[in-house]
Amino acid sequence: MRLTRFAALSSSLLLGAVLALTGVGAAQAAETAALDYVALGDSYSSGVGSGSYDSASGDCKRSTKAYPVLWKNANAPSSFAFTACSGARTGDVTANQLGPLSAATDLVSITIGGNDAGFADVMTTCVLQSEATCINRVNQAKAYVDSTLPGNLDSVYNAIRSKAPAAHVVVLGYPRFYQLSGSCIAGLSENERSAINGASDYLNAAVAKRAANHGFTFASVVPAFTGHEICSSSSWLHSVNWLNIGESYHPTAAGQSGGYLPSFNGAL
């Protein structure tokens, strides 16, 4: 069985550390680490909220501070395709993002499912309407996660595996949005914040299960974001931003570099 370039990357990272200790140039090890990387997904992968958007990406808002670009800059893969797009649902991935995948693709990353489950509408409902209406909308989203989302995820994951049969696929989840227990000027009650966090956990569990069933690696970002939720003293997430509503509830640049990037690295 041939050693894939992804496996070679893991080996070369260890070799690079050894060579650094022995004084041998790490560039020699990096030459064996070449791989082809494709970054798919929604706004959490495109980098909405982190600024520094590539104007050529238009409404997809791909940022130079998004974790896929940060990983590319640090690891210099032999090829890099960045097709993640703000607002993407599962059907958008299969229709518009899979072009760069091939039998030569070694590594794929993706965040997807939040828009299918109606994340934006849940947050809008909770911010603008009553606590009871908010919690009812959260429960509707959870019912969708049970009934419909698994099939949608299967369609995406099957398509990725079909086009990139040898790739290591990392499916990243979503953060919990609020730090609970304590004062918080966020316009939401403790019950609402708790319900939203619970819905995020519910979504992550569903995504992780479908990823595992397809032999993909699920990377939770919840541990990395713990202590950096909205209402914390060092939030890596935007709260409601009425001047730029599209960035609300998305990671900041620090959330991409301190939350998503290490979570992705940990799954490799």
C-alpha positions, 0 to 999 in steps of 0.5 A: 500500500502506497504512503499517501502524501497526507501520511507523508506530511505527518511523518515530515512534521515529526522529522522536521522536529528531529532535524531542527534538534540535530541542526539539519535544515528543515527544508529538506523534510518539507519537500516530502510534505507536499500535498493537495489541500481543498477547503470547502464549507460555509462562512465559518470556513470562508472567514466571515467576521475576521475581515481582510476579504479577498475582493475576488471572492465577492459575496463568498467573503473569503478571508486571508485570516480564515483558518484554511489560508492560515494553514496554507501559509504555515504549511505550503501545500503543493496546491490549495483551492479555497471554495468555502462560501458565506451562506453555503448550505449542503446543496451549495457545496455539492453544486458549486464547491467540489470542482477542485477535488480529484483523485490527487486530493490529499486533504479536505476541510469543511464546516457545513450544516449550520445554514441548513438548520436555520442558524441565522433565523434562529439568532434573528428570532432570539434577538428580536422576539420573546424568550418563548418564541426564541426557544420554540425556534431553537426546538424547530431547528433541533427537529430539522437536525433530527429529520433532514440534516443527516441525509443532506450531510450524507449527500455532501460527504458521499460526493466528497469521497467520490471525487477525492477517494484518497483524501483525509477529510476533516469536518470541523464543528461550531463553537458554543456562542455564550458564556453562561452564569453571570452578567452579560449585556447581550440582549438575551436571557440566560434561558435563551443563551442556554438554549442556543448553546444546547442547539449548537451542541446538538448540531455538532453531535449530528455532524460528528456522527455523520462524519464518523459514519463516512470515515471522516475526522470530526474536529470540535472547536468547543474546547478551543473557544471555551473562555472565549465565548460571547459574554466572556472577557476575551470573546473570539465571536462577534455578538450582534453587530447592527452595523454589519449584521453578516458578521454577527455570531461569527469568529473574529480573526482571533477565533480563526487563528486561536480556535479553528486553526489549532482544532484543524491542526489537532485533527491531522 
